[in-house]
Amino acid sequence: MSGGSEPAARLHDDPGLQPERTVMAWGRTMLSLFVASAVFLRWLPHYGQAIVVLVLLSGLAATGIYASQRRRYRSGSEGISAGRIEADIVAVVSTGASVVALGVLAIWILVANARF
């Protein structure tokens, strides 16, 4: 039942199981990163070209999530069929690191341009 040519949606019988919820959560994370990119663009006139780094970093993280969605869904669906699902540690750590880097860079830019 888990043949290579079979669509991912047919690998398990319940469409409301974990793979769908996980993909939806990653989709919300991706959307949040794209929105953060747009917010950073609004800072551009006030804080200068350093903001471009924030826009690129958040856009790159969101694009990485988008690019891995299909693989993540298939892996979750196959894991349910096999009775064993493993966490995607690389995706979680890289997303977490991206968010921390965005926060640190944003604070650094704000402090560097502060007028006391």
Residue, then its C-alpha position, 0 to 999 in steps of 0.5 A: m500500500s505504500g508503493g512509490s507511484e501511489p499519491a501521498a494522500r492515499l498512504h493512510d486512511d484518515p485525512g485529518l491525521q498528523p501529516e495534514r496538521t503538521v503541513m498546515a502548521w509549517g504553512r502558517t510559519m511560512l506565511s508568518l515569515f513572509v509577513a515579517s519580510a513585508v514588515f521589514l521592507r517598511w523599515l527600509p526608509h528609516y533604517g537603511q540598507a541593513i534591512v535588506v539582510l532581514v528581508l532576505l533571511s526571512g524570505l529564504a527561511a520561508t522559501g525553504i519551508y515551502a520547498s520542503q512541504r511535499r517531502r514533509y507530507r510524504s514522510g509523515s504519511e509514510g510514517i503513519s502507514a509504517g507505524r513510526i514517525e520521526a521528527d524533522i529535527v533539521a527543519v525545526v532547528s534551522t527555522g528556530a535558528s533563522v528566527v533567533a538570527l532575525g531577532v538579533l539582527a533586528i535588535w542590532i539594527l535598531v540599537a545601531n540606528a538609535r538616536f538618544 
